[in-house]
């Protein structure tokens, strides 16, 4: 699957979780963005200069920390999220 298509699917997953995704120029060359919380709401900031592959990695890494088992997701998205799962606690979004 092309990175651009996978990126769109990951953005739709973030939307289902109520997580805002924004693309902004970041000042560091070490990190391409990540997950943060702004006024109690989760947000993923991605470096707009990052390649499609780097954007997929940044977004997938952030989304993999959330509970997504109840969401209807394409198998490819589930596979990518599983690949980026860490060992930390899974986050849930309060309804």
C-alpha positions as CSV (number, residue, x, y, z in Angstrom):
1,X,0.0,0.0,0.0
2,X,1.3,3.4,-0.9
3,X,2.4,5.6,2.1
4,X,0.0,8.4,1.0
5,X,-3.0,6.0,1.1
6,X,-1.9,4.6,4.4
7,X,-1.5,8.1,5.8
8,X,-5.1,8.9,4.8
9,X,-6.3,5.8,6.6
10,X,-4.4,6.6,9.7
11,X,-5.8,10.2,9.6
12,X,-9.3,8.7,9.5
13,X,-8.4,6.5,12.4
14,X,-7.3,9.5,14.4
15,X,-10.6,11.2,13.5
16,X,-12.5,8.2,14.8
17,X,-10.6,8.5,18.1
18,X,-11.3,12.3,18.2
19,X,-7.6,13.1,17.9
20,X,-6.6,16.2,15.9
21,X,-3.7,15.8,13.5
22,X,-1.8,18.8,12.3
23,X,1.1,19.4,10.0
24,X,3.5,22.1,11.1
25,X,7.1,23.0,10.4
26,X,9.1,21.7,13.3
27,X,12.4,23.2,14.3
28,X,14.3,20.0,15.1
29,X,15.8,17.6,12.7
30,X,15.8,14.7,15.2
31,X,12.0,14.2,15.6
32,X,9.2,14.3,13.0
33,X,6.5,15.0,15.6
34,X,4.5,13.1,18.1
35,X,1.6,12.9,20.5
36,X,0.8,15.7,22.9
37,X,-2.2,16.9,25.0
38,X,-3.5,20.4,24.5
39,X,-6.1,21.7,27.0
40,X,-7.0,18.1,27.8
41,X,-7.4,16.9,24.2
42,X,-5.0,14.6,22.4
43,X,-3.2,15.9,19.3
44,X,-0.6,14.6,17.0
45,X,1.7,17.1,15.5
46,X,3.6,16.0,12.4
47,X,6.5,17.8,10.7
48,X,5.1,19.1,7.4
49,X,8.5,18.7,5.8
50,X,8.6,15.0,6.7
51,X,8.4,12.4,3.9
52,X,5.2,10.3,3.6
53,X,6.9,7.4,5.2
54,X,8.0,9.5,8.1
55,X,4.5,10.9,8.5
56,X,3.1,7.4,8.6
57,X,5.6,6.3,11.2
58,X,4.9,9.4,13.4
59,X,1.2,9.0,13.2
60,X,1.2,5.2,13.6
61,X,3.4,5.4,16.6
62,X,1.1,7.9,18.3
63,X,-2.1,6.0,17.5
64,X,-0.7,2.7,18.5
65,X,-0.8,3.9,22.1
66,X,-4.6,4.0,22.0
67,X,-7.2,1.3,22.3
68,X,-8.5,0.7,18.8
69,X,-10.1,-2.8,19.1
70,X,-13.6,-1.4,19.0
71,X,-13.0,0.7,15.8
72,X,-13.7,-0.6,12.3
73,X,-10.3,-0.4,10.7
74,X,-8.8,-2.0,7.5
75,X,-6.5,-4.9,8.4
76,X,-3.6,-3.0,6.9
77,X,-4.1,-0.2,9.5
78,X,-4.3,-2.8,12.3
79,X,-1.1,-4.4,11.1
80,X,0.7,-1.1,11.0
81,X,-0.5,-0.1,14.5
82,X,0.5,-3.4,15.9
83,X,3.9,-3.0,14.4
84,X,4.3,0.3,16.2
85,X,2.9,-0.8,19.6
86,X,5.1,-0.1,22.6
87,X,5.0,-1.8,25.9
88,X,3.3,1.0,27.7
89,X,-0.2,1.4,29.0
90,X,-3.0,1.7,26.3
91,X,-4.8,5.0,26.4
92,X,-8.6,5.3,26.0
93,X,-10.5,8.3,24.8
94,X,-13.3,9.3,27.3
95,X,-16.6,9.4,25.6
